[in-house]
Amino acid sequence: MSIARISATRRLGGSCLFINSVHDSILIDSPNDSVYHVCVTLEDVFRDVAKNFTKVFNLPFDLPTSGEIKYGHNWKQMEVFERDG
């Protein structure tokens, strides 16, 4: 999770605010017009975790990973993100 959080921070820069990360979740606040970009970037970040783990620790990361990205104005209104195209 730390590798994903650091990678996301570097890729997203100041376009959003990282609120919290706990266990397997990262909570981000972003402007409405940036939500799609943030979600796509997070998909890329999580896809690259194994590669970045190997780069940082010089060890293979061969465990399967999966996850989902949700967005919404609050916890009750969360929707699963699906990339266009």
Backbone as CSV, one residue per row, in Angstrom:
resi,resn,N_x,N_y,N_z,CA_x,CA_y,CA_z,C_x,C_y,C_z
1,MET,0.822,-1.182,0.000,0.000,0.000,0.000,0.870,1.252,0.000
2,SER,1.964,1.225,0.729,2.847,2.396,0.772,3.419,2.707,-0.604
3,ILE,3.777,1.679,-1.339,4.318,1.897,-2.680,3.259,2.549,-3.569
4,ALA,2.028,2.081,-3.480,0.943,2.668,-4.273,0.694,4.115,-3.860
5,ARG,0.696,4.383,-2.577,0.435,5.746,-2.091,1.521,6.708,-2.560
6,ILE,2.762,6.299,-2.478,3.872,7.157,-2.915,3.806,7.379,-4.421
7,SER,3.550,6.327,-5.168,3.452,6.449,-6.621,2.293,7.366,-7.010
8,ALA,1.152,7.208,-6.348,-0.009,8.064,-6.645,0.295,9.518,-6.326
9,THR,0.953,9.768,-5.216,1.306,11.142,-4.838,2.200,11.770,-5.894
10,ARG,3.175,11.025,-6.366,4.086,11.549,-7.382,3.367,11.797,-8.709
11,ARG,2.481,10.899,-9.093,1.802,11.034,-10.382,0.722,12.110,-10.372
12,LEU,0.032,12.252,-9.243,-1.064,13.212,-9.182,-0.629,14.594,-8.739
13,GLY,0.522,14.685,-8.096,1.030,15.984,-7.659,0.017,16.714,-6.801
14,GLY,-0.196,17.973,-7.083,-1.103,18.781,-6.284,-2.515,18.842,-6.815
15,SER,-2.887,17.944,-7.737,-4.215,18.005,-8.330,-5.315,17.486,-7.411
16,CYS,-4.932,16.890,-6.276,-5.916,16.374,-5.332,-5.301,16.361,-3.933
17,LEU,-6.115,16.025,-2.948,-5.667,15.996,-1.559,-5.790,14.579,-1.036
18,PHE,-4.682,14.021,-0.568,-4.701,12.692,0.020,-5.190,12.834,1.461
19,ILE,-6.362,12.278,1.747,-6.983,12.415,3.053,-6.441,11.377,4.029
20,ASN,-6.397,10.106,3.603,-6.009,9.043,4.518,-5.718,7.772,3.731
21,SER,-4.931,6.898,4.317,-4.789,5.541,3.795,-4.762,4.597,4.991
22,VAL,-5.596,3.568,4.906,-5.710,2.595,5.984,-5.791,1.208,5.363
23,HIS,-4.925,0.313,5.807,-4.898,-1.065,5.342,-4.890,-1.126,3.809
24,ASP,-6.034,-1.336,3.201,-6.082,-1.512,1.748,-6.856,-0.399,1.047
25,SER,-6.970,0.760,1.690,-7.740,1.863,1.113,-6.945,3.158,1.093
26,ILE,-7.146,3.917,0.043,-6.592,5.268,-0.051,-7.766,6.201,-0.301
27,LEU,-7.914,7.212,0.524,-9.010,8.170,0.398,-8.456,9.490,-0.129
28,ILE,-9.016,9.959,-1.241,-8.534,11.158,-1.923,-9.699,12.117,-2.126
29,ASP,-9.433,13.395,-1.948,-10.409,14.440,-2.255,-9.905,15.179,-3.485
30,SER,-10.770,15.314,-4.490,-10.355,16.007,-5.713,-11.519,16.837,-6.242
31,PRO,-11.209,17.841,-7.051,-12.276,18.601,-7.686,-13.087,17.689,-8.616
32,ASN,-14.371,18.002,-8.793,-15.238,17.179,-9.642,-14.676,16.976,-11.040
33,ASP,-14.061,18.010,-11.618,-13.563,17.888,-12.984,-12.273,17.072,-13.090
34,SER,-11.718,16.632,-11.952,-10.499,15.816,-11.955,-10.759,14.356,-11.614
35,VAL,-11.989,14.011,-11.286,-12.287,12.656,-10.799,-11.874,11.593,-11.808
36,TYR,-12.230,11.767,-13.069,-11.883,10.749,-14.068,-10.364,10.577,-14.149
37,HIS,-9.628,11.681,-14.225,-8.164,11.628,-14.299,-7.578,10.932,-13.063
38,VAL,-8.080,11.252,-11.888,-7.586,10.644,-10.649,-7.848,9.139,-10.663
39,CYS,-9.041,8.730,-11.066,-9.372,7.301,-11.099,-8.506,6.536,-12.092
40,VAL,-8.306,7.095,-13.276,-7.458,6.443,-14.281,-6.022,6.341,-13.763
41,THR,-5.540,7.396,-13.152,-4.182,7.384,-12.604,-4.050,6.327,-11.517
42,LEU,-5.052,6.207,-10.657,-5.000,5.185,-9.604,-5.032,3.777,-10.177
43,GLU,-5.784,3.554,-11.239,-5.744,2.247,-11.909,-4.329,1.938,-12.375
44,ASP,-3.687,2.913,-12.987,-2.309,2.733,-13.456,-1.357,2.476,-12.292
45,VAL,-1.545,3.215,-11.216,-0.695,3.048,-10.032,-0.790,1.618,-9.504
46,PHE,-1.997,1.110,-9.357,-2.156,-0.240,-8.807,-1.702,-1.307,-9.790
47,ARG,-1.824,-1.057,-11.073,-1.310,-1.994,-12.071,0.220,-2.096,-11.979
48,ASP,0.872,-0.989,-11.614,2.334,-0.926,-11.577,2.947,-1.283,-10.230
49,VAL,2.143,-1.687,-9.244,2.682,-1.977,-7.909,3.773,-3.043,-7.964
50,ALA,3.540,-4.140,-8.667,4.534,-5.225,-8.713,5.852,-4.736,-9.312
51,LYS,5.765,-3.973,-10.405,6.979,-3.447,-11.043,7.726,-2.509,-10.094
52,ASN,6.976,-1.641,-9.410,7.614,-0.696,-8.487,8.176,-1.394,-7.259
53,PHE,7.517,-2.443,-6.787,8.050,-3.228,-5.672,9.401,-3.817,-6.052
54,THR,9.465,-4.400,-7.243,10.721,-4.989,-7.710,11.802,-3.919,-7.851
55,LYS,11.427,-2.753,-8.337,12.387,-1.663,-8.494,12.941,-1.204,-7.138
56,VAL,12.080,-1.091,-6.147,12.488,-0.592,-4.832,13.278,-1.636,-4.046
57,PHE,12.797,-2.886,-4.038,13.384,-3.910,-3.169,14.269,-4.913,-3.902
58,ASN,14.315,-4.828,-5.222,15.103,-5.760,-6.027,14.703,-7.217,-5.751
59,LEU,13.414,-7.417,-5.535,12.848,-8.745,-5.318,11.600,-8.875,-6.184
60,PRO,11.326,-10.091,-6.676,10.116,-10.254,-7.485,8.857,-10.156,-6.622
61,PHE,7.821,-9.627,-7.199,6.518,-9.558,-6.537,5.574,-10.368,-7.404
62,ASP,5.320,-11.608,-6.998,4.547,-12.500,-7.862,3.228,-12.948,-7.229
63,LEU,2.656,-12.088,-6.409,1.352,-12.374,-5.830,0.266,-11.716,-6.667
64,PRO,-0.857,-12.387,-6.831,-1.947,-11.751,-7.585,-2.531,-10.587,-6.786
65,THR,-2.864,-9.525,-7.476,-3.491,-8.383,-6.826,-4.733,-7.993,-7.606
66,SER,-5.691,-7.476,-6.904,-6.893,-6.972,-7.551,-7.480,-5.884,-6.670
67,GLY,-8.374,-5.134,-7.215,-8.998,-4.083,-6.435,-10.026,-3.345,-7.258
68,GLU,-10.640,-2.376,-6.626,-11.607,-1.551,-7.324,-11.432,-0.110,-6.877
69,ILE,-11.848,0.776,-7.746,-11.782,2.201,-7.454,-13.210,2.707,-7.405
70,LYS,-13.529,3.414,-6.334,-14.859,3.989,-6.171,-14.739,5.497,-6.029
71,TYR,-15.787,6.202,-6.421,-15.801,7.652,-6.279,-17.202,8.088,-5.875
72,GLY,-17.296,9.250,-5.269,-18.592,9.793,-4.878,-18.412,10.972,-3.940
73,HIS,-19.495,11.660,-3.700,-19.449,12.825,-2.814,-19.373,12.435,-1.343
74,ASN,-19.801,11.221,-1.007,-19.715,10.722,0.363,-19.750,9.196,0.306
75,TRP,-19.591,8.544,1.454,-19.531,7.075,1.488,-20.812,6.440,0.953
76,LYS,-21.960,7.044,1.222,-23.236,6.472,0.808,-23.420,6.519,-0.712
77,GLN,-22.849,7.515,-1.371,-23.042,7.701,-2.808,-21.890,7.151,-3.657
78,MET,-21.076,6.289,-3.102,-19.930,5.765,-3.844,-20.392,4.887,-5.013
79,GLU,-19.704,5.041,-6.146,-19.936,4.229,-7.338,-18.617,3.621,-7.778
80,VAL,-18.678,2.419,-8.323,-17.470,1.764,-8.837,-17.065,2.456,-10.139
81,PHE,-15.794,2.798,-10.241,-15.273,3.472,-11.441,-15.072,2.448,-12.562
82,GLU,-15.517,2.822,-13.762,-15.251,2.024,-14.955,-14.684,2.940,-16.024
83,ARG,-13.494,2.592,-16.502,-12.800,3.409,-17.497,-13.538,3.403,-18.829
84,ASP,-13.624,4.570,-19.457,-14.231,4.670,-20.785,-13.368,3.940,-21.799
85,GLY,-14.024,3.352,-22.784,-13.315,2.737,-23.895,-12.800,1.429,-23.516
